[in-house]
Amino acid sequence: MNNIKSKLRKFHQAKWDEQIIFELNTPNERGIYPPKAEKEITKIVGNGISKLPRNMIRKKKPELPEVSQMRVLKHFLRLSQHTLGADFNIDIGQGTCTIKYNPKINELISRNPKVTELHPYQDENSVQGALEIIFKLDLFLREISGLDHFTFQPPSGSAAILTMASIVQKYFEVKGEEQIRDEVITTIFSHPSDYSAAAVKGYKVKMVYNNPQTGLPDMESFKKLISNKTAAIFITNPEDTGIFNPEIKLITDLAHKNGAICCYDQANANGILGITRAKEAGFDMCFFNLHKTFSTPHGCGGPATGALGVVKKLYNYLPIPNIEYNGKKYILNNKIKHTIGKVRAYPTVFPVVLKAYAWIMSLGSEGLKEVANIAVLNNNYLLSKITKIKGASAPYAKGKRRIEQVRYSWEKLHLDTGVTTEDVTLRMADFGFHLWSSHHPFIVKQPFTIEPTEAYSKDELDEYINALSYISKEAYSNPDIVKLAPHNSVVHKIDHSWFDDPTKWSITWRLYKKKHLKK
């Protein structure tokens, strides 16, 4: 199996039956003893607690784990051996989340003390260099999108969508139309957060489904749903199927004709950089995930940045402060007339912005376009190979090329062998790969989603394809090998009953002890 011709490598992951850090607790065990405050300091500030308001003082000390340095080091190194990522393996199976190579020089730049020791509340005169970089990234994204102003305050893509929904609501509130315009339209293969954010803001959300033949959102459904009640449309394009919608301008024109705002979920723009822009598609707002498109690490919830852009008429609704240049210096503008306020406490995560800025600067306009071209080439190469694997298919718009990813299906494999997409996912772990295990909505049966970026070579794509092909052959010849996977990896089958029963959920160690260790 482990040879040049097969391009498959055996993978044996270190597996530790490791306790969680709280279970390693030994009372009075210490890693370090912090020095006591000097007498001169205690004379001024006291014991550090007595001057706090009484309601802010804990009644008892926090139950933090007490662990020695050696045990802490072993604990986290063991856990690190359970972890894979883009620097270890071919991670194109993390479809819709976009794992790409993050240049290590950018990591070094962002770890410079001049960056890491900045405080988000420093006086603007003391951080002119940082504000300049943030503002220049704004200018880059204006050019890339065609829109007029960007904010980097949203801490994620989903937060950027919520920010768009908040701007929409404020806009119609100022116009006096908030009671009339109480509906938002999205599509079934746009990101679920497009639906969720609108619902959180109190909108009635109308869903447009896709035509199985074209793979595109049904145009007639849009025509029926859009009215003077529509506050906005929230659309991803390409959607999670990877199919670009050439009718997008017709949809945004229709929305504008009815007075609605057009919001573009452009979290992943890897396949269209320098090729299409939000402006020409007719959008009033769009956002990019810096941790998807612009090569800052995907942080599983943070640190991240949803870079949100707007047209001029929506500038007065942006969150504050917005970073601007007044001709002499860079400023934090808190005087935005109809601002929605703050999305989070500080303007942005500067190290993330710096990495995106460095990445764009190193590539230039032609380089960004090449990123898109190679991402599309890689994706369509995979599409041509995977659809030839027995049991695999690409539902919707059969024979049509895709942009940056594809939502595939193992439905035939499942019907023929009983092997599920989850089984294949776990078997892929035996070869050191990852395969996406979340595919909302579950319209495509037995789904698996793959998204190669420009970062992966043909050899790496071939290795991934060969693993899928090998597992397909196993499923047809000896399905139990796949069903009982993984055999070499630390990952395992999950007991979903815990996720489906809120009474079992334990967000903290204290709650876990209360629910599950009380006996």
VOGU-3710 file (C-alpha; in Angstrom, 3 decimals, decimal comma):
1> mnniksklrk> 0,000/0,000/0,000  2,788/2,417/0,956  4,582/2,932/-2,363  5,161/5,506/-5,085  2,740/3,965/-7,581  -0,277/3,811/-5,273  0,469/7,195/-3,701  -1,005/5,886/-0,468  0,867/6,062/2,786  0,220/4,106/5,945
11> fhqakwdeqi> -0,674/6,314/8,840  -0,297/5,348/12,476  -1,289/8,178/14,754  -0,103/8,431/18,353  -3,041/7,636/20,593  -3,026/8,602/24,254  -5,868/7,814/26,626  -5,303/11,269/28,003  -7,305/12,767/30,834  -8,617/16,284/30,502
21> ifelntpner> -6,632/18,918/32,357  -9,126/19,126/35,233  -8,710/15,408/35,890  -4,957/15,928/36,270  -5,580/18,286/39,165  -3,514/17,602/42,310  -4,238/19,998/45,190  -1,353/22,374/45,927  0,713/21,166/42,958  2,320/24,119/41,168
31> giyppkaeke> 4,119/24,868/37,934  5,447/28,202/39,172  5,072/30,380/42,235  4,471/33,961/41,076  6,489/36,528/43,053  4,715/38,519/45,730  4,227/42,227/45,119  6,941/44,487/46,485  6,181/46,520/49,600  6,315/49,817/47,676
41> itkivgngis> 3,589/48,566/45,359  1,313/47,183/48,099  1,487/50,550/49,866  -0,088/52,145/46,804  -2,548/49,483/45,553  -3,108/47,370/48,650  -3,599/43,648/48,241  -5,098/44,061/44,778  -8,548/42,939/45,893  -9,747/45,257/48,615
51> klprnmirkk> -10,225/48,171/46,211  -12,503/46,168/43,921  -16,284/46,666/44,249  -17,709/44,070/46,617  -19,994/42,581/43,947  -16,962/41,837/41,734  -15,113/39,772/44,342  -15,503/35,997/44,208  -16,851/34,298/47,301  -14,354/31,477/46,725
61> kpelpevsqm> -11,344/30,910/44,506  -11,934/29,606/40,964  -11,613/25,838/40,634  -8,642/25,877/38,292  -6,534/22,744/37,789  -3,388/22,609/39,884  -0,750/20,885/37,758  3,062/20,894/37,667  5,036/22,181/34,688  6,158/18,739/33,502
71> rvlkhflrls> 2,635/17,367/33,606  1,281/20,389/31,744  3,945/20,008/29,056  3,297/16,272/28,609  -0,462/16,832/28,562  -0,453/19,356/25,733  2,247/17,623/23,698  0,232/14,397/23,836  -2,873/16,244/22,707  -0,889/17,828/19,873
81> qhtlgadfni> -0,097/14,326/18,587  -3,827/13,782/18,146  -4,086/16,773/15,848  -3,796/17,060/12,081  -4,028/20,165/9,925  -2,906/21,801/6,708  0,744/21,660/7,782  0,571/17,897/8,355  -1,785/16,449/5,792  -3,749/17,131/2,621
91> digqgtctik> -6,722/18,906/4,135  -8,893/19,521/1,073  -11,629/17,414/2,661  -12,529/20,296/4,993  -15,000/21,454/2,342  -16,695/24,870/2,778  -14,131/25,839/5,444  -11,201/26,485/3,112  -7,917/25,151/4,404  -4,971/26,581/2,506
101> ynpkinelis> -1,280/27,120/3,071  -0,539/30,095/5,304  2,950/31,480/4,508  5,136/31,089/7,578  6,815/34,443/6,945  3,429/36,044/7,650  3,220/34,146/10,926  6,642/35,500/11,907  5,633/39,050/11,024  2,468/38,829/13,104
111> rnpkvtelhp> 4,411/37,521/16,131  6,704/40,509/16,243  6,403/42,187/19,679  5,520/45,430/17,887  2,346/43,609/16,844  1,623/41,297/19,751  2,113/43,966/22,415  -0,288/46,469/20,879  -3,360/47,138/23,008  -6,726/47,505/21,245
121> yqdensvqga> -7,501/50,636/23,268  -4,245/52,492/22,623  -4,488/56,125/21,644  -4,727/56,380/17,857  -1,636/58,625/17,720  0,473/55,782/19,112  -0,646/53,162/16,557  -0,503/55,031/13,260  1,406/52,213/11,559  -1,172/49,607/12,504
131> leiifkldlf> -4,060/51,875/11,487  -2,357/52,499/8,149  -2,170/48,762/7,428  -5,822/48,284/8,383  -6,852/51,205/6,173  -4,776/49,965/3,231  -6,348/46,521/3,508  -9,675/48,368/3,326  -8,489/49,974/0,057  -7,400/46,582/-1,327
141> lreisgldhf> -10,790/45,044/-0,595  -12,582/48,016/-2,115  -10,744/47,278/-5,350  -11,348/43,524/-5,107  -15,093/43,937/-4,411  -15,935/47,265/-6,071  -17,619/48,451/-2,849  -16,833/51,736/-1,079  -16,020/51,159/2,601  -14,908/48,208/4,752
151> tfqppsgsaa> -14,987/47,456/8,458  -12,921/44,705/10,074  -14,813/44,650/13,337  -16,899/41,449/12,890  -15,023/38,601/14,623  -16,144/35,923/12,135  -18,062/35,323/8,950  -21,278/34,606/10,818  -20,796/37,803/12,825  -20,357/39,680/9,539
161> iltmasivqk> -23,675/38,274/8,351  -25,308/39,388/11,608  -23,724/42,822/11,061  -25,251/42,980/7,579  -28,649/42,052/8,994  -28,263/44,738/11,680  -27,408/47,361/9,048  -30,424/46,331/6,975  -32,692/46,651/10,013  -31,267/50,050/10,977
171> yfevkgeeqi> -31,522/51,316/7,403  -35,232/50,625/7,170  -35,786/51,857/10,717  -34,346/55,232/9,697  -36,533/55,191/6,574  -39,585/54,370/8,687  -40,192/51,087/6,844  -39,132/48,583/9,514  -42,720/47,473/10,186  -43,441/46,878/6,495
181> rdevittifs> -40,195/45,183/5,482  -40,134/42,168/7,768  -38,949/39,457/5,338  -35,538/38,240/4,160  -34,900/35,856/1,270  -32,033/33,373/1,092  -31,277/30,136/-0,738  -31,035/26,579/0,538  -27,351/26,213/-0,410  -26,262/29,579/0,940
191> hpsdysaaav> -24,540/29,313/4,307  -26,961/28,440/7,160  -25,819/31,595/8,963  -27,528/33,659/6,249  -30,817/32,225/7,440  -29,893/32,285/11,120  -28,667/35,882/11,313  -31,826/37,179/9,670  -33,960/35,082/12,028  -32,030/36,378/15,062
201> kgykvkmvyn> -32,888/39,937/13,974  -36,560/38,986/13,910  -37,094/38,622/10,169  -39,369/36,067/8,543  -36,994/34,097/6,330  -38,146/32,857/2,926  -36,191/30,008/1,353  -35,495/29,471/-2,355  -34,623/25,919/-3,428  -32,429/24,825/-6,304
211> npqtglpdme> -33,417/23,363/-9,641  -31,964/19,804/-9,787  -31,162/20,147/-13,492  -29,355/23,496/-13,458  -28,182/23,404/-9,850  -29,170/27,078/-9,582  -31,708/28,747/-7,253  -35,091/28,758/-8,930  -35,643/32,166/-10,550  -39,419/31,868/-10,559
221> sfkklisnkt> -39,359/31,371/-6,795  -37,475/34,639/-6,385  -40,050/36,437/-8,500  -42,875/35,090/-6,356  -41,207/35,833/-3,010  -39,762/39,319/-3,563  -42,176/42,119/-2,687  -42,393/45,405/-0,782  -42,146/43,280/2,386  -38,636/42,170/1,457
231> aaifitnped> -35,962/43,926/3,504  -33,014/42,082/1,967  -31,705/39,087/0,121  -28,765/37,126/1,587  -27,042/34,993/-1,039  -23,835/33,010/-1,461  -22,463/32,817/-4,997  -21,075/30,315/-5,832  -23,267/28,453/-3,402  -22,002/25,464/-1,410
241> tgifnpeikl> -22,534/23,305/-4,481  -19,709/25,233/-6,173  -21,966/26,283/-9,055  -21,757/29,971/-10,024  -25,087/31,626/-10,711  -24,927/33,636/-13,979  -28,401/35,054/-13,243  -27,236/36,821/-10,085  -27,572/40,333/-11,590  -31,162/39,582/-12,572
251> itdlahknga> -31,870/38,642/-8,951  -30,233/41,758/-7,463  -31,992/43,990/-10,023  -35,310/42,420/-9,045  -34,582/43,002/-5,358  -33,600/46,633/-5,962  -36,731/47,201/-8,023  -38,688/46,227/-4,914  -36,573/48,438/-2,636  -34,618/45,639/-0,925
261> iccydqanan> -30,934/45,577/0,113  -28,716/42,972/-1,558  -26,269/41,203/0,793  -23,488/38,979/-0,561  -22,082/36,177/1,569  -18,676/36,058/-0,092  -16,862/34,359/2,769  -15,085/32,118/0,289  -13,881/33,971/-2,795  -10,993/31,647/-3,660
271> gilgitrake> -12,349/30,786/-7,101  -13,379/34,277/-8,245  -10,670/36,706/-7,057  -9,999/39,203/-9,841  -12,661/37,573/-12,028  -16,014/38,747/-10,615  -16,876/41,481/-8,114  -19,778/42,227/-5,798  -20,339/45,642/-7,398  -20,936/44,348/-10,920
281> agfdmcffnl> -23,242/41,658/-9,517  -25,392/44,421/-8,005  -24,726/43,933/-4,282  -24,977/46,647/-1,630  -22,949/44,723/0,962  -20,537/41,817/0,972  -18,062/40,262/3,340  -14,932/38,170/3,014  -13,576/35,791/5,613  -9,933/36,756/5,911
291> hktfstphgc> -9,379/33,249/7,314  -10,763/31,619/4,169  -9,833/33,667/1,139  -6,878/35,754/2,289  -4,682/33,092/3,869  -4,892/33,786/7,545  -5,234/30,559/9,545  -8,706/29,140/9,955  -9,009/29,317/13,715  -12,070/27,110/14,398
301> ggpatgalgv> -13,991/30,086/15,755  -11,155/32,538/16,232  -9,103/34,535/15,908  -10,889/35,424/12,716  -12,219/38,447/10,872  -15,242/38,952/8,669  -14,278/41,932/6,487  -17,572/43,690/5,709  -17,927/46,113/2,798  -20,772/48,484/1,930
311> vkklynylpi> -21,766/50,916/-0,817  -21,790/54,658/-0,060  -25,463/54,852/0,916  -24,847/52,400/3,773  -21,690/54,035/5,148  -23,632/55,856/7,867  -24,770/52,521/9,329  -21,353/50,921/9,822  -20,243/49,831/13,300  -17,964/52,205/15,210
321> pnieyngkky> -15,184/53,044/15,298  -14,312/52,944/11,617  -10,694/53,467/10,587  -10,239/56,339/8,148  -7,613/58,743/6,820  -8,266/62,496/7,122  -5,382/63,575/4,894  -2,925/63,971/7,762  -3,297/60,909/9,950  -5,338/57,753/10,475
331> ilnnkikhti> -8,255/58,120/12,875  -10,835/56,044/14,704  -14,094/57,612/13,558  -16,813/57,272/16,190  -19,093/59,881/14,607  -21,117/57,797/12,159  -24,649/59,162/11,990  -26,838/56,047/12,082  -24,255/53,530/13,318  -25,439/50,162/14,566
341> gkvrayptvf> -22,925/50,569/17,403  -20,259/48,006/18,154  -20,164/44,416/16,918  -17,396/43,697/19,390  -15,421/45,719/21,893  -12,477/46,694/19,666  -11,973/47,538/15,965  -10,366/44,285/14,761  -7,813/41,526/15,399  -4,763/43,316/14,060
351> pvvlkayawi> -2,460/40,253/13,581  -5,125/38,697/11,324  -5,445/41,882/9,271  -1,643/42,081/9,012  -1,378/38,524/7,637  -4,047/39,205/5,003  -2,347/42,475/4,048  1,043/40,744/3,701  -0,496/37,963/1,581  -2,120/40,425/-0,831
361> mslgseglke> 1,022/42,544/-1,027  3,138/39,497/-1,890  0,788/38,387/-4,688  -0,407/41,606/-6,298  -3,423/41,790/-8,589  -2,142/39,231/-11,080  -1,218/36,846/-8,269  -4,691/37,052/-6,770  -6,200/36,180/-10,130  -3,788/33,257/-10,447
371> vaniavlnnn> -4,984/32,032/-7,024  -8,515/31,876/-8,417  -7,480/30,197/-11,657  -5,498/27,465/-9,912  -8,233/26,885/-7,309  -10,761/26,390/-10,108  -8,357/24,161/-12,060  -7,699/22,016/-8,978  -11,393/21,713/-8,211  -12,386/20,647/-11,689
381> yllskitkik> -9,514/18,163/-11,856  -10,899/16,574/-8,679  -14,418/16,656/-10,091  -13,333/14,783/-13,217  -11,545/12,112/-11,154  -13,946/11,620/-8,230  -17,014/11,189/-10,427  -15,223/8,212/-12,018  -14,864/6,474/-8,626  -17,395/3,693/-8,189
391> gasapyakgk> -20,223/4,782/-5,892  -19,437/8,516/-6,002  -21,389/11,235/-7,784  -21,856/15,013/-7,949  -25,598/15,769/-7,725  -27,126/18,838/-9,403  -26,261/20,024/-12,902  -24,692/16,799/-14,115  -21,688/17,446/-16,331  -21,445/21,095/-15,322
401> rrieqvrysw> -18,105/22,443/-14,125  -17,849/23,954/-10,653  -15,905/26,878/-9,229  -14,103/26,267/-5,933  -15,696/23,201/-4,337  -18,202/20,397/-4,943  -20,789/18,759/-2,739  -20,386/15,106/-3,707  -22,460/12,097/-2,703  -21,766/8,482/-1,672
411> eklhldtgvt> -25,454/7,572/-2,095  -24,802/4,806/-4,650  -21,947/3,384/-2,563  -24,305/3,280/0,422  -27,099/1,571/-1,542  -24,669/-0,985/-3,001  -22,598/-1,800/0,084  -24,239/-0,326/3,185  -21,149/1,831/3,759  -22,090/5,386/4,804
421> tedvtlrmad> -20,324/8,674/4,218  -19,407/8,650/7,932  -17,752/5,251/7,473  -15,676/6,597/4,582  -14,802/9,669/6,633  -13,408/7,523/9,445  -11,554/5,218/7,054  -9,896/8,251/5,436  -8,429/9,017/8,868  -6,442/5,774/8,599
431> fgfhlwsshh> -4,549/7,336/5,690  -3,972/10,621/7,504  -6,764/12,479/5,723  -9,832/14,382/6,798  -13,235/14,355/5,153  -15,901/16,934/5,961  -18,529/15,549/8,336  -21,052/18,418/8,322  -23,158/19,216/5,273  -26,063/21,441/6,236
441> pfivkqpfti> -28,572/21,195/4,727  -28,711/17,413/4,298  -30,464/17,557/0,935  -27,673/15,709/-0,853  -27,817/12,129/0,412  -24,627/10,648/1,921  -22,761/13,901/1,216  -19,076/14,705/1,269  -17,698/18,100/0,341  -14,212/18,757/-1,007
451> epteayskde> -12,575/22,104/-1,656  -9,027/22,324/-2,998  -7,435/25,767/-2,996  -4,472/26,978/-5,002  -2,203/25,616/-2,268  -2,267/21,955/-3,351  -0,194/20,304/-6,066  -1,403/17,727/-8,569  0,555/15,024/-6,727  -1,257/15,840/-3,496
461> ldeyinalsy> -4,636/15,829/-5,223  -3,795/12,450/-6,758  -2,902/11,057/-3,356  -6,257/12,150/-1,971  -8,140/10,777/-4,988  -6,328/7,444/-4,699  -7,339/7,133/-1,064  -11,012/7,680/-1,951  -10,725/5,177/-4,798  -9,001/2,611/-2,560
471> iskeaysnpd> -11,740/2,928/0,085  -14,431/2,552/-2,575  -12,819/-0,745/-3,670  -12,687/-1,880/-0,033  -16,375/-1,063/0,406  -17,324/-3,223/-2,548  -14,993/-6,114/-1,682  -14,991/-6,145/2,142  -17,269/-3,422/3,558  -16,555/-4,301/7,189
481> ivklaphnsv> -13,027/-2,902/6,845  -14,597/0,484/6,149  -17,487/0,132/8,587  -15,174/-0,684/11,480  -12,750/2,174/10,750  -10,681/3,829/11,960  -8,000/1,252/12,630  -4,902/3,451/12,939  -6,231/6,875/13,899  -7,152/8,463/17,191
491> vhkidhswfd> -10,558/9,589/15,899  -13,597/7,468/16,669  -17,305/7,155/16,125  -19,310/9,701/18,065  -22,251/8,907/20,297  -24,709/11,405/18,827  -27,170/10,847/21,658  -25,082/13,329/23,652  -25,625/16,004/21,000  -29,331/15,285/20,677
501> dptkwsitwr> -30,067/15,425/24,420  -29,541/18,888/25,999  -29,774/17,362/29,476  -26,373/15,729/28,813  -24,649/18,865/27,567  -21,807/20,051/29,802  -20,249/23,345/28,794  -18,004/23,589/31,862  -16,111/21,177/34,087  -18,253/22,231/37,031
511> lykkkhlkk> -21,416/21,359/35,107  -19,914/18,041/33,971  -19,181/17,079/37,575  -22,676/18,064/38,612  -24,374/16,065/35,834  -22,140/13,061/35,350  -19,896/12,590/38,379  -22,441/13,218/41,125  -22,752/9,476/41,780
//
